[in-house]
Amino acid sequence: MKFNKDTYLKEVGGLFLIVGVLHLWRAISGWPMFISTWAVPVWASYVVGIFILIMSWKAFHFSKNK
């Protein structure tokens, strides 16, 4: 299967959208998250979630521009 640029950007944008929403959901819900023994602060999920959602928006935006 051969992918062109638009298909790639749409799939990456969709993946980023899912990950960004999950990060914000984790932050709003206050779920704990650990990497080994380190507790990841909730504010980090807000920052990462917003950043990834911006990346998703840009991927969808670039897929529409020709």
PDBQT receptor file of N, H, CA, C and O in Angstrom, charges set to zero:
ATOM      1  N   MET A   1       0.847  -1.179   0.000  1.00  0.00    +0.000 N 
ATOM      2  CA  MET A   1       0.000   0.000   0.000  1.00  0.00    +0.000 C 
ATOM      3  C   MET A   1       0.890   1.238   0.000  1.00  0.00    +0.000 C 
ATOM      4  O   MET A   1       1.807   1.362   0.812  1.00  0.00    +0.000 OA
ATOM      5  N   LYS A   2       0.605   2.139  -0.914  1.00  0.00    +0.000 N 
ATOM      6  H   LYS A   2      -0.140   2.038  -1.574  1.00  0.00    +0.000 HD
ATOM      7  CA  LYS A   2       1.407   3.356  -1.019  1.00  0.00    +0.000 C 
ATOM      8  C   LYS A   2       0.616   4.533  -0.450  1.00  0.00    +0.000 C 
ATOM      9  O   LYS A   2      -0.549   4.743  -0.789  1.00  0.00    +0.000 OA
ATOM     10  N   PHE A   3       1.274   5.289   0.414  1.00  0.00    +0.000 N 
ATOM     11  H   PHE A   3       2.220   5.118   0.689  1.00  0.00    +0.000 HD
ATOM     12  CA  PHE A   3       0.646   6.460   1.019  1.00  0.00    +0.000 C 
ATOM     13  C   PHE A   3       1.169   7.715   0.342  1.00  0.00    +0.000 C 
ATOM     14  O   PHE A   3       2.351   7.824   0.015  1.00  0.00    +0.000 OA
ATOM     15  N   ASN A   4       0.270   8.646   0.142  1.00  0.00    +0.000 N 
ATOM     16  H   ASN A   4      -0.690   8.557   0.407  1.00  0.00    +0.000 HD
ATOM     17  CA  ASN A   4       0.731   9.945  -0.317  1.00  0.00    +0.000 C 
ATOM     18  C   ASN A   4       0.788  10.884   0.890  1.00  0.00    +0.000 C 
ATOM     19  O   ASN A   4       0.443  10.500   2.007  1.00  0.00    +0.000 OA
ATOM     20  N   LYS A   5       1.219  12.095   0.649  1.00  0.00    +0.000 N 
ATOM     21  H   LYS A   5       1.499  12.407  -0.259  1.00  0.00    +0.000 HD
ATOM     22  CA  LYS A   5       1.415  13.061   1.734  1.00  0.00    +0.000 C 
ATOM     23  C   LYS A   5       0.107  13.368   2.471  1.00  0.00    +0.000 C 
ATOM     24  O   LYS A   5       0.094  13.448   3.699  1.00  0.00    +0.000 OA
ATOM     25  N   ASP A   6      -0.976  13.538   1.738  1.00  0.00    +0.000 N 
ATOM     26  H   ASP A   6      -0.966  13.473   0.740  1.00  0.00    +0.000 HD
ATOM     27  CA  ASP A   6      -2.254  13.883   2.371  1.00  0.00    +0.000 C 
ATOM     28  C   ASP A   6      -2.757  12.773   3.280  1.00  0.00    +0.000 C 
ATOM     29  O   ASP A   6      -3.237  13.045   4.381  1.00  0.00    +0.000 OA
ATOM     30  N   THR A   7      -2.652  11.524   2.832  1.00  0.00    +0.000 N 
ATOM     31  H   THR A   7      -2.261  11.304   1.938  1.00  0.00    +0.000 HD
ATOM     32  CA  THR A   7      -3.087  10.390   3.653  1.00  0.00    +0.000 C 
ATOM     33  C   THR A   7      -2.247  10.307   4.924  1.00  0.00    +0.000 C 
ATOM     34  O   THR A   7      -2.773  10.102   6.017  1.00  0.00    +0.000 OA
ATOM     35  N   TYR A   8      -0.942  10.469   4.766  1.00  0.00    +0.000 N 
ATOM     36  H   TYR A   8      -0.515  10.635   3.877  1.00  0.00    +0.000 HD
ATOM     37  CA  TYR A   8      -0.043  10.433   5.921  1.00  0.00    +0.000 C 
ATOM     38  C   TYR A   8      -0.407  11.515   6.934  1.00  0.00    +0.000 C 
ATOM     39  O   TYR A   8      -0.512  11.235   8.128  1.00  0.00    +0.000 OA
ATOM     40  N   LEU A   9      -0.599  12.735   6.472  1.00  0.00    +0.000 N 
ATOM     41  H   LEU A   9      -0.514  12.963   5.502  1.00  0.00    +0.000 HD
ATOM     42  CA  LEU A   9      -0.917  13.841   7.373  1.00  0.00    +0.000 C 
ATOM     43  C   LEU A   9      -2.258  13.637   8.071  1.00  0.00    +0.000 C 
ATOM     44  O   LEU A   9      -2.399  13.985   9.243  1.00  0.00    +0.000 OA
ATOM     45  N   LYS A  10      -3.242  13.079   7.371  1.00  0.00    +0.000 N 
ATOM     46  H   LYS A  10      -3.128  12.796   6.419  1.00  0.00    +0.000 HD
ATOM     47  CA  LYS A  10      -4.544  12.820   7.991  1.00  0.00    +0.000 C 
ATOM     48  C   LYS A  10      -4.438  11.741   9.062  1.00  0.00    +0.000 C 
ATOM     49  O   LYS A  10      -5.053  11.858  10.122  1.00  0.00    +0.000 OA
ATOM     50  N   GLU A  11      -3.666  10.696   8.796  1.00  0.00    +0.000 N 
ATOM     51  H   GLU A  11      -3.167  10.601   7.934  1.00  0.00    +0.000 HD
ATOM     52  CA  GLU A  11      -3.515   9.626   9.786  1.00  0.00    +0.000 C 
ATOM     53  C   GLU A  11      -2.724  10.108  11.002  1.00  0.00    +0.000 C 
ATOM     54  O   GLU A  11      -3.082   9.790  12.136  1.00  0.00    +0.000 OA
ATOM     55  N   VAL A  12      -1.671  10.858  10.779  1.00  0.00    +0.000 N 
ATOM     56  H   VAL A  12      -1.380  11.116   9.858  1.00  0.00    +0.000 HD
ATOM     57  CA  VAL A  12      -0.898  11.413  11.895  1.00  0.00    +0.000 C 
ATOM     58  C   VAL A  12      -1.748  12.394  12.693  1.00  0.00    +0.000 C 
ATOM     59  O   VAL A  12      -1.703  12.402  13.923  1.00  0.00    +0.000 OA
ATOM     60  N   GLY A  13      -2.524  13.223  11.992  1.00  0.00    +0.000 N 
ATOM     61  H   GLY A  13      -2.561  13.216  10.993  1.00  0.00    +0.000 HD
ATOM     62  CA  GLY A  13      -3.405  14.169  12.668  1.00  0.00    +0.000 C 
ATOM     63  C   GLY A  13      -4.438  13.462  13.527  1.00  0.00    +0.000 C 
ATOM     64  O   GLY A  13      -4.728  13.904  14.639  1.00  0.00    +0.000 OA
ATOM     65  N   GLY A  14      -4.997  12.370  13.025  1.00  0.00    +0.000 N 
ATOM     66  H   GLY A  14      -4.762  12.011  12.121  1.00  0.00    +0.000 HD
ATOM     67  CA  GLY A  14      -5.960  11.595  13.807  1.00  0.00    +0.000 C 
ATOM     68  C   GLY A  14      -5.334  10.964  15.035  1.00  0.00    +0.000 C 
ATOM     69  O   GLY A  14      -5.936  10.957  16.108  1.00  0.00    +0.000 OA
ATOM     70  N   LEU A  15      -4.120  10.432  14.883  1.00  0.00    +0.000 N 
ATOM     71  H   LEU A  15      -3.630  10.438  14.011  1.00  0.00    +0.000 HD
ATOM     72  CA  LEU A  15      -3.414   9.844  16.021  1.00  0.00    +0.000 C 
ATOM     73  C   LEU A  15      -3.095  10.910  17.072  1.00  0.00    +0.000 C 
ATOM     74  O   LEU A  15      -3.294  10.686  18.266  1.00  0.00    +0.000 OA
ATOM     75  N   PHE A  16      -2.602  12.062  16.629  1.00  0.00    +0.000 N 
ATOM     76  H   PHE A  16      -2.440  12.244  15.659  1.00  0.00    +0.000 HD
ATOM     77  CA  PHE A  16      -2.321  13.154  17.556  1.00  0.00    +0.000 C 
ATOM     78  C   PHE A  16      -3.595  13.632  18.257  1.00  0.00    +0.000 C 
ATOM     79  O   PHE A  16      -3.564  13.970  19.440  1.00  0.00    +0.000 OA
ATOM     80  N   LEU A  17      -4.701  13.660  17.536  1.00  0.00    +0.000 N 
ATOM     81  H   LEU A  17      -4.726  13.385  16.575  1.00  0.00    +0.000 HD
ATOM     82  CA  LEU A  17      -5.970  14.072  18.129  1.00  0.00    +0.000 C 
ATOM     83  C   LEU A  17      -6.361  13.140  19.276  1.00  0.00    +0.000 C 
ATOM     84  O   LEU A  17      -6.754  13.601  20.347  1.00  0.00    +0.000 OA
ATOM     85  N   ILE A  18      -6.253  11.846  19.054  1.00  0.00    +0.000 N 
ATOM     86  H   ILE A  18      -5.934  11.471  18.184  1.00  0.00    +0.000 HD
ATOM     87  CA  ILE A  18      -6.597  10.869  20.095  1.00  0.00    +0.000 C 
ATOM     88  C   ILE A  18      -5.677  11.019  21.306  1.00  0.00    +0.000 C 
ATOM     89  O   ILE A  18      -6.147  11.044  22.444  1.00  0.00    +0.000 OA
ATOM     90  N   VAL A  19      -4.375  11.118  21.067  1.00  0.00    +0.000 N 
ATOM     91  H   VAL A  19      -3.993  11.097  20.143  1.00  0.00    +0.000 HD
ATOM     92  CA  VAL A  19      -3.419  11.237  22.174  1.00  0.00    +0.000 C 
ATOM     93  C   VAL A  19      -3.615  12.546  22.932  1.00  0.00    +0.000 C 
ATOM     94  O   VAL A  19      -3.549  12.566  24.161  1.00  0.00    +0.000 OA
ATOM     95  N   GLY A  20      -3.857  13.643  22.206  1.00  0.00    +0.000 N 
ATOM     96  H   GLY A  20      -3.911  13.627  21.207  1.00  0.00    +0.000 HD
ATOM     97  CA  GLY A  20      -4.070  14.935  22.864  1.00  0.00    +0.000 C 
ATOM     98  C   GLY A  20      -5.310  14.944  23.732  1.00  0.00    +0.000 C 
ATOM     99  O   GLY A  20      -5.286  15.462  24.848  1.00  0.00    +0.000 OA
ATOM    100  N   VAL A  21      -6.405  14.367  23.224  1.00  0.00    +0.000 N 
ATOM    101  H   VAL A  21      -6.425  13.946  22.317  1.00  0.00    +0.000 HD
ATOM    102  CA  VAL A  21      -7.646  14.296  24.013  1.00  0.00    +0.000 C 
ATOM    103  C   VAL A  21      -7.438  13.433  25.247  1.00  0.00    +0.000 C 
ATOM    104  O   VAL A  21      -7.925  13.776  26.324  1.00  0.00    +0.000 OA
ATOM    105  N   LEU A  22      -6.727  12.322  25.113  1.00  0.00    +0.000 N 
ATOM    106  H   LEU A  22      -6.332  12.043  24.238  1.00  0.00    +0.000 HD
ATOM    107  CA  LEU A  22      -6.472  11.461  26.276  1.00  0.00    +0.000 C 
ATOM    108  C   LEU A  22      -5.627  12.175  27.332  1.00  0.00    +0.000 C 
ATOM    109  O   LEU A  22      -5.865  12.014  28.529  1.00  0.00    +0.000 OA
ATOM    110  N   HIS A  23      -4.650  12.954  26.898  1.00  0.00    +0.000 N 
ATOM    111  H   HIS A  23      -4.456  13.085  25.926  1.00  0.00    +0.000 HD
ATOM    112  CA  HIS A  23      -3.840  13.709  27.871  1.00  0.00    +0.000 C 
ATOM    113  C   HIS A  23      -4.700  14.728  28.621  1.00  0.00    +0.000 C 
ATOM    114  O   HIS A  23      -4.596  14.855  29.841  1.00  0.00    +0.000 OA
ATOM    115  N   LEU A  24      -5.549  15.450  27.888  1.00  0.00    +0.000 N 
ATOM    116  H   LEU A  24      -5.634  15.346  26.897  1.00  0.00    +0.000 HD
ATOM    117  CA  LEU A  24      -6.407  16.432  28.557  1.00  0.00    +0.000 C 
ATOM    118  C   LEU A  24      -7.434  15.742  29.453  1.00  0.00    +0.000 C 
ATOM    119  O   LEU A  24      -7.762  16.249  30.527  1.00  0.00    +0.000 OA
ATOM    120  N   TRP A  25      -7.937  14.604  29.023  1.00  0.00    +0.000 N 
ATOM    121  H   TRP A  25      -7.671  14.193  28.151  1.00  0.00    +0.000 HD
ATOM    122  CA  TRP A  25      -8.878  13.841  29.841  1.00  0.00    +0.000 C 
ATOM    123  C   TRP A  25      -8.202  13.400  31.137  1.00  0.00    +0.000 C 
ATOM    124  O   TRP A  25      -8.798  13.477  32.212  1.00  0.00    +0.000 OA
ATOM    125  N   ARG A  26      -6.964  12.942  31.030  1.00  0.00    +0.000 N 
ATOM    126  H   ARG A  26      -6.480  12.880  30.157  1.00  0.00    +0.000 HD
ATOM    127  CA  ARG A  26      -6.204  12.546  32.220  1.00  0.00    +0.000 C 
ATOM    128  C   ARG A  26      -6.020  13.735  33.170  1.00  0.00    +0.000 C 
ATOM    129  O   ARG A  26      -6.154  13.596  34.386  1.00  0.00    +0.000 OA
ATOM    130  N   ALA A  27      -5.712  14.897  32.601  1.00  0.00    +0.000 N 
ATOM    131  H   ALA A  27      -5.603  15.009  31.613  1.00  0.00    +0.000 HD
ATOM    132  CA  ALA A  27      -5.481  16.078  33.431  1.00  0.00    +0.000 C 
ATOM    133  C   ALA A  27      -6.770  16.536  34.112  1.00  0.00    +0.000 C 
ATOM    134  O   ALA A  27      -6.762  16.857  35.301  1.00  0.00    +0.000 OA
ATOM    135  N   ILE A  28      -7.862  16.565  33.376  1.00  0.00    +0.000 N 
ATOM    136  H   ILE A  28      -7.869  16.304  32.411  1.00  0.00    +0.000 HD
ATOM    137  CA  ILE A  28      -9.135  17.020  33.948  1.00  0.00    +0.000 C 
ATOM    138  C   ILE A  28      -9.633  16.048  35.006  1.00  0.00    +0.000 C 
ATOM    139  O   ILE A  28     -10.173  16.458  36.034  1.00  0.00    +0.000 OA
ATOM    140  N   SER A  29      -9.447  14.753  34.749  1.00  0.00    +0.000 N 
ATOM    141  H   SER A  29      -9.008  14.419  33.914  1.00  0.00    +0.000 HD
ATOM    142  CA  SER A  29      -9.896  13.729  35.700  1.00  0.00    +0.000 C 
ATOM    143  C   SER A  29      -8.976  13.612  36.907  1.00  0.00    +0.000 C 
ATOM    144  O   SER A  29      -9.379  13.102  37.953  1.00  0.00    +0.000 OA
ATOM    145  N   GLY A  30      -7.746  14.080  36.764  1.00  0.00    +0.000 N 
ATOM    146  H   GLY A  30      -7.419  14.494  35.915  1.00  0.00    +0.000 HD
ATOM    147  CA  GLY A  30      -6.794  14.011  37.866  1.00  0.00    +0.000 C 
ATOM    148  C   GLY A  30      -6.219  12.621  38.079  1.00  0.00    +0.000 C 
ATOM    149  O   GLY A  30      -5.760  12.303  39.176  1.00  0.00    +0.000 OA
ATOM    150  N   TRP A  31      -6.238  11.792  37.051  1.00  0.00    +0.000 N 
ATOM    151  H   TRP A  31      -6.611  12.050  36.159  1.00  0.00    +0.000 HD
ATOM    152  CA  TRP A  31      -5.693  10.444  37.168  1.00  0.00    +0.000 C 
ATOM    153  C   TRP A  31      -4.195  10.496  37.421  1.00  0.00    +0.000 C 
ATOM    154  O   TRP A  31      -3.488  11.307  36.822  1.00  0.00    +0.000 OA
ATOM    155  N   PRO A  32      -3.718   9.645  38.294  1.00  0.00    +0.000 N 
ATOM    156  CA  PRO A  32      -2.262   9.609  38.514  1.00  0.00    +0.000 C 
ATOM    157  C   PRO A  32      -1.560   8.930  37.337  1.00  0.00    +0.000 C 
ATOM    158  O   PRO A  32      -2.112   8.037  36.693  1.00  0.00    +0.000 OA
ATOM    159  N   MET A  33      -0.346   9.370  37.077  1.00  0.00    +0.000 N 
ATOM    160  H   MET A  33       0.102  10.095  37.600  1.00  0.00    +0.000 HD
ATOM    161  CA  MET A  33       0.453   8.760  36.011  1.00  0.00    +0.000 C 
ATOM    162  C   MET A  33       1.885   8.661  36.514  1.00  0.00    +0.000 C 
ATOM    163  O   MET A  33       2.443   9.626  37.037  1.00  0.00    +0.000 OA
ATOM    164  N   PHE A  34       2.467   7.491  36.350  1.00  0.00    +0.000 N 
ATOM    165  H   PHE A  34       2.014   6.707  35.926  1.00  0.00    +0.000 HD
ATOM    166  CA  PHE A  34       3.819   7.254  36.840  1.00  0.00    +0.000 C 
ATOM    167  C   PHE A  34       4.708   6.767  35.710  1.00  0.00    +0.000 C 
ATOM    168  O   PHE A  34       4.297   5.962  34.874  1.00  0.00    +0.000 OA
ATOM    169  N   ILE A  35       5.922   7.265  35.701  1.00  0.00    +0.000 N 
ATOM    170  H   ILE A  35       6.256   7.918  36.380  1.00  0.00    +0.000 HD
ATOM    171  CA  ILE A  35       6.970   6.745  34.833  1.00  0.00    +0.000 C 
ATOM    172  C   ILE A  35       8.024   6.207  35.780  1.00  0.00    +0.000 C 
ATOM    173  O   ILE A  35       8.759   6.960  36.419  1.00  0.00    +0.000 OA
ATOM    174  N   SER A  36       8.081   4.890  35.855  1.00  0.00    +0.000 N 
ATOM    175  H   SER A  36       7.484   4.278  35.335  1.00  0.00    +0.000 HD
ATOM    176  CA  SER A  36       8.907   4.184  36.837  1.00  0.00    +0.000 C 
ATOM    177  C   SER A  36       8.424   4.595  38.232  1.00  0.00    +0.000 C 
ATOM    178  O   SER A  36       7.306   4.247  38.613  1.00  0.00    +0.000 OA
ATOM    179  N   THR A  37       9.218   5.307  38.982  1.00  0.00    +0.000 N 
ATOM    180  H   THR A  37      10.126   5.589  38.673  1.00  0.00    +0.000 HD
ATOM    181  CA  THR A  37       8.790   5.732  40.322  1.00  0.00    +0.000 C 
ATOM    182  C   THR A  37       8.437   7.216  40.376  1.00  0.00    +0.000 C 
ATOM    183  O   THR A  37       8.049   7.724  41.427  1.00  0.00    +0.000 OA
ATOM    184  N   TRP A  38       8.568   7.905  39.256  1.00  0.00    +0.000 N 
ATOM    185  H   TRP A  38       8.883   7.491  38.402  1.00  0.00    +0.000 HD
ATOM    186  CA  TRP A  38       8.311   9.340  39.203  1.00  0.00    +0.000 C 
ATOM    187  C   TRP A  38       6.848   9.608  38.884  1.00  0.00    +0.000 C 
ATOM    188  O   TRP A  38       6.326   9.109  37.887  1.00  0.00    +0.000 OA
ATOM    189  N   ALA A  39       6.191  10.386  39.719  1.00  0.00    +0.000 N 
ATOM    190  H   ALA A  39       6.615  10.791  40.529  1.00  0.00    +0.000 HD
ATOM    191  CA  ALA A  39       4.799  10.772  39.486  1.00  0.00    +0.000 C 
ATOM    192  C   ALA A  39       4.772  11.986  38.551  1.00  0.00    +0.000 C 
ATOM    193  O   ALA A  39       5.304  13.045  38.882  1.00  0.00    +0.000 OA
ATOM    194  N   VAL A  40       4.157  11.822  37.404  1.00  0.00    +0.000 N 
ATOM    195  H   VAL A  40       3.725  10.962  37.135  1.00  0.00    +0.000 HD
ATOM    196  CA  VAL A  40       4.066  12.906  36.423  1.00  0.00    +0.000 C 
ATOM    197  C   VAL A  40       3.030  13.907  36.915  1.00  0.00    +0.000 C 
ATOM    198  O   VAL A  40       1.893  13.523  37.186  1.00  0.00    +0.000 OA
ATOM    199  N   PRO A  41       3.392  15.183  37.037  1.00  0.00    +0.000 N 
ATOM    200  CA  PRO A  41       2.426  16.176  37.512  1.00  0.00    +0.000 C 
ATOM    201  C   PRO A  41       1.280  16.381  36.521  1.00  0.00    +0.000 C 
ATOM    202  O   PRO A  41       1.452  16.224  35.312  1.00  0.00    +0.000 OA
ATOM    203  N   VAL A  42       0.122  16.730  37.048  1.00  0.00    +0.000 N 
ATOM    204  H   VAL A  42      -0.018  16.858  38.030  1.00  0.00    +0.000 HD
ATOM    205  CA  VAL A  42      -1.066  16.916  36.216  1.00  0.00    +0.000 C 
ATOM    206  C   VAL A  42      -0.859  18.067  35.237  1.00  0.00    +0.000 C 
ATOM    207  O   VAL A  42      -1.322  17.987  34.100  1.00  0.00    +0.000 OA
ATOM    208  N   TRP A  43      -0.179  19.128  35.644  1.00  0.00    +0.000 N 
ATOM    209  H   TRP A  43       0.197  19.193  36.568  1.00  0.00    +0.000 HD
ATOM    210  CA  TRP A  43       0.013  20.265  34.757  1.00  0.00    +0.000 C 
ATOM    211  C   TRP A  43       0.773  19.864  33.494  1.00  0.00    +0.000 C 
ATOM    212  O   TRP A  43       0.598  20.482  32.444  1.00  0.00    +0.000 OA
ATOM    213  N   ALA A  44       1.616  18.834  33.590  1.00  0.00    +0.000 N 
ATOM    214  H   ALA A  44       1.758  18.332  34.444  1.00  0.00    +0.000 HD
ATOM    215  CA  ALA A  44       2.364  18.389  32.416  1.00  0.00    +0.000 C 
ATOM    216  C   ALA A  44       1.416  17.836  31.351  1.00  0.00    +0.000 C 
ATOM    217  O   ALA A  44       1.660  18.006  30.157  1.00  0.00    +0.000 OA
ATOM    218  N   SER A  45       0.339  17.177  31.776  1.00  0.00    +0.000 N 
ATOM    219  H   SER A  45       0.140  17.039  32.746  1.00  0.00    +0.000 HD
ATOM    220  CA  SER A  45      -0.629  16.659  30.810  1.00  0.00    +0.000 C 
ATOM    221  C   SER A  45      -1.396  17.784  30.131  1.00  0.00    +0.000 C 
ATOM    222  O   SER A  45      -1.763  17.658  28.963  1.00  0.00    +0.000 OA
ATOM    223  N   TYR A  46      -1.646  18.887  30.845  1.00  0.00    +0.000 N 
ATOM    224  H   TYR A  46      -1.348  18.989  31.794  1.00  0.00    +0.000 HD
ATOM    225  CA  TYR A  46      -2.268  20.042  30.196  1.00  0.00    +0.000 C 
ATOM    226  C   TYR A  46      -1.361  20.594  29.095  1.00  0.00    +0.000 C 
ATOM    227  O   TYR A  46      -1.813  20.856  27.980  1.00  0.00    +0.000 OA
ATOM    228  N   VAL A  47      -0.093  20.764  29.416  1.00  0.00    +0.000 N 
ATOM    229  H   VAL A  47       0.274  20.551  30.321  1.00  0.00    +0.000 HD
ATOM    230  CA  VAL A  47       0.859  21.325  28.450  1.00  0.00    +0.000 C 
ATOM    231  C   VAL A  47       1.014  20.397  27.254  1.00  0.00    +0.000 C 
ATOM    232  O   VAL A  47       0.929  20.835  26.106  1.00  0.00    +0.000 OA
ATOM    233  N   VAL A  48       1.240  19.123  27.522  1.00  0.00    +0.000 N 
ATOM    234  H   VAL A  48       1.309  18.767  28.454  1.00  0.00    +0.000 HD
ATOM    235  CA  VAL A  48       1.440  18.157  26.437  1.00  0.00    +0.000 C 
ATOM    236  C   VAL A  48       0.160  17.989  25.616  1.00  0.00    +0.000 C 
ATOM    237  O   VAL A  48       0.214  17.905  24.389  1.00  0.00    +0.000 OA
ATOM    238  N   GLY A  49      -0.988  17.939  26.290  1.00  0.00    +0.000 N 
ATOM    239  H   GLY A  49      -1.033  18.007  27.287  1.00  0.00    +0.000 HD
ATOM    240  CA  GLY A  49      -2.257  17.781  25.583  1.00  0.00    +0.000 C 
ATOM    241  C   GLY A  49      -2.525  18.923  24.625  1.00  0.00    +0.000 C 
ATOM    242  O   GLY A  49      -2.929  18.694  23.485  1.00  0.00    +0.000 OA
ATOM    243  N   ILE A  50      -2.308  20.148  25.072  1.00  0.00    +0.000 N 
ATOM    244  H   ILE A  50      -1.981  20.334  25.998  1.00  0.00    +0.000 HD
ATOM    245  CA  ILE A  50      -2.527  21.307  24.211  1.00  0.00    +0.000 C 
ATOM    246  C   ILE A  50      -1.531  21.318  23.056  1.00  0.00    +0.000 C 
ATOM    247  O   ILE A  50      -1.895  21.614  21.918  1.00  0.00    +0.000 OA
ATOM    248  N   PHE A  51      -0.275  20.995  23.351  1.00  0.00    +0.000 N 
ATOM    249  H   PHE A  51       0.021  20.755  24.276  1.00  0.00    +0.000 HD
ATOM    250  CA  PHE A  51       0.758  20.961  22.311  1.00  0.00    +0.000 C 
ATOM    251  C   PHE A  51       0.424  19.917  21.243  1.00  0.00    +0.000 C 
ATOM    252  O   PHE A  51       0.552  20.189  20.049  1.00  0.00    +0.000 OA
ATOM    253  N   ILE A  52       0.000  18.732  21.666  1.00  0.00    +0.000 N 
ATOM    254  H   ILE A  52      -0.104  18.512  22.636  1.00  0.00    +0.000 HD
ATOM    255  CA  ILE A  52      -0.310  17.674  20.713  1.00  0.00    +0.000 C 
ATOM    256  C   ILE A  52      -1.568  18.011  19.913  1.00  0.00    +0.000 C 
ATOM    257  O   ILE A  52      -1.646  17.681  18.729  1.00  0.00    +0.000 OA
ATOM    258  N   LEU A  53      -2.552  18.661  20.534  1.00  0.00    +0.000 N 
ATOM    259  H   LEU A  53      -2.488  18.929  21.496  1.00  0.00    +0.000 HD
ATOM    260  CA  LEU A  53      -3.738  19.077  19.785  1.00  0.00    +0.000 C 
ATOM    261  C   LEU A  53      -3.389  20.131  18.734  1.00  0.00    +0.000 C 
ATOM    262  O   LEU A  53      -3.978  20.140  17.653  1.00  0.00    +0.000 OA
ATOM    263  N   ILE A  54      -2.450  21.009  19.034  1.00  0.00    +0.000 N 
ATOM    264  H   ILE A  54      -1.971  21.002  19.912  1.00  0.00    +0.000 HD
ATOM    265  CA  ILE A  54      -1.990  21.982  18.037  1.00  0.00    +0.000 C 
ATOM    266  C   ILE A  54      -1.293  21.254  16.884  1.00  0.00    +0.000 C 
ATOM    267  O   ILE A  54      -1.484  21.604  15.719  1.00  0.00    +0.000 OA
ATOM    268  N   MET A  55      -0.487  20.245  17.211  1.00  0.00    +0.000 N 
ATOM    269  H   MET A  55      -0.331  19.961  18.157  1.00  0.00    +0.000 HD
ATOM    270  CA  MET A  55       0.165  19.462  16.159  1.00  0.00    +0.000 C 
ATOM    271  C   MET A  55      -0.866  18.744  15.294  1.00  0.00    +0.000 C 
ATOM    272  O   MET A  55      -0.696  18.647  14.079  1.00  0.00    +0.000 OA
ATOM    273  N   SER A  56      -1.935  18.240  15.911  1.00  0.00    +0.000 N 
ATOM    274  H   SER A  56      -2.073  18.319  16.899  1.00  0.00    +0.000 HD
ATOM    275  CA  SER A  56      -3.008  17.587  15.166  1.00  0.00    +0.000 C 
ATOM    276  C   SER A  56      -3.685  18.572  14.221  1.00  0.00    +0.000 C 
ATOM    277  O   SER A  56      -3.902  18.268  13.048  1.00  0.00    +0.000 OA
ATOM    278  N   TRP A  57      -4.013  19.740  14.730  1.00  0.00    +0.000 N 
ATOM    279  H   TRP A  57      -3.837  19.987  15.683  1.00  0.00    +0.000 HD
ATOM    280  CA  TRP A  57      -4.656  20.763  13.913  1.00  0.00    +0.000 C 
ATOM    281  C   TRP A  57      -3.767  21.138  12.728  1.00  0.00    +0.000 C 
ATOM    282  O   TRP A  57      -4.254  21.280  11.606  1.00  0.00    +0.000 OA
ATOM    283  N   LYS A  58      -2.464  21.297  12.975  1.00  0.00    +0.000 N 
ATOM    284  H   LYS A  58      -2.069  21.182  13.886  1.00  0.00    +0.000 HD
ATOM    285  CA  LYS A  58      -1.545  21.656  11.894  1.00  0.00    +0.000 C 
ATOM    286  C   LYS A  58      -1.451  20.537  10.858  1.00  0.00    +0.000 C 
ATOM    287  O   LYS A  58      -1.373  20.815   9.661  1.00  0.00    +0.000 OA
ATOM    288  N   ALA A  59      -1.458  19.278  11.297  1.00  0.00    +0.000 N 
ATOM    289  H   ALA A  59      -1.521  19.052  12.269  1.00  0.00    +0.000 HD
ATOM    290  CA  ALA A  59      -1.399  18.164  10.346  1.00  0.00    +0.000 C 
ATOM    291  C   ALA A  59      -2.633  18.157   9.456  1.00  0.00    +0.000 C 
ATOM    292  O   ALA A  59      -2.517  17.981   8.243  1.00  0.00    +0.000 OA
ATOM    293  N   PHE A  60      -3.820  18.347  10.045  1.00  0.00    +0.000 N 
ATOM    294  H   PHE A  60      -3.913  18.490  11.031  1.00  0.00    +0.000 HD
ATOM    295  CA  PHE A  60      -5.041  18.412   9.238  1.00  0.00    +0.000 C 
ATOM    296  C   PHE A  60      -5.018  19.641   8.318  1.00  0.00    +0.000 C 
ATOM    297  O   PHE A  60      -5.462  19.574   7.171  1.00  0.00    +0.000 OA
ATOM    298  N   HIS A  61      -4.506  20.744   8.823  1.00  0.00    +0.000 N 
ATOM    299  H   HIS A  61      -4.146  20.799   9.754  1.00  0.00    +0.000 HD
ATOM    300  CA  HIS A  61      -4.424  21.970   8.022  1.00  0.00    +0.000 C 
ATOM    301  C   HIS A  61      -3.501  21.767   6.813  1.00  0.00    +0.000 C 
ATOM    302  O   HIS A  61      -3.839  22.163   5.697  1.00  0.00    +0.000 OA
ATOM    303  N   PHE A  62      -2.341  21.151   7.039  1.00  0.00    +0.000 N 
ATOM    304  H   PHE A  62      -2.067  20.830   7.945  1.00  0.00    +0.000 HD
ATOM    305  CA  PHE A  62      -1.400  20.932   5.942  1.00  0.00    +0.000 C 
ATOM    306  C   PHE A  62      -1.923  19.907   4.941  1.00  0.00    +0.000 C 
ATOM    307  O   PHE A  62      -1.578  19.960   3.761  1.00  0.00    +0.000 OA
ATOM    308  N   SER A  63      -2.752  18.977   5.407  1.00  0.00    +0.000 N 
ATOM    309  H   SER A  63      -3.032  18.934   6.366  1.00  0.00    +0.000 HD
ATOM    310  CA  SER A  63      -3.288  17.970   4.475  1.00  0.00    +0.000 C 
ATOM    311  C   SER A  63      -4.319  18.587   3.523  1.00  0.00    +0.000 C 
ATOM    312  O   SER A  63      -4.551  18.054   2.438  1.00  0.00    +0.000 OA
ATOM    313  N   LYS A  64      -4.932  19.689   3.913  1.00  0.00    +0.000 N 
ATOM    314  H   LYS A  64      -4.744  20.123   4.794  1.00  0.00    +0.000 HD
ATOM    315  CA  LYS A  64      -5.936  20.348   3.058  1.00  0.00    +0.000 C 
ATOM    316  C   LYS A  64      -5.291  21.313   2.068  1.00  0.00    +0.000 C 
ATOM    317  O   LYS A  64      -5.849  21.584   1.005  1.00  0.00    +0.000 OA
ATOM    318  N   ASN A  65      -4.109  21.833   2.421  1.00  0.00    +0.000 N 
ATOM    319  H   ASN A  65      -3.655  21.613   3.284  1.00  0.00    +0.000 HD
ATOM    320  CA  ASN A  65      -3.405  22.754   1.510  1.00  0.00    +0.000 C 
ATOM    321  C   ASN A  65      -2.680  21.960   0.445  1.00  0.00    +0.000 C 
ATOM    322  O   ASN A  65      -2.036  20.951   0.733  1.00  0.00    +0.000 OA
ATOM    323  N   LYS A  66      -2.790  22.420  -0.774  1.00  0.00    +0.000 N 
ATOM    324  H   LYS A  66      -3.313  23.240  -1.008  1.00  0.00    +0.000 HD
ATOM    325  CA  LYS A  66      -2.109  21.718  -1.866  1.00  0.00    +0.000 C 
ATOM    326  C   LYS A  66      -1.125  22.631  -2.539  1.00  0.00    +0.000 C 
ATOM    327  O   LYS A  66      -0.451  22.224  -3.484  1.00  0.00    +0.000 OA
TER     328      LYS A  66
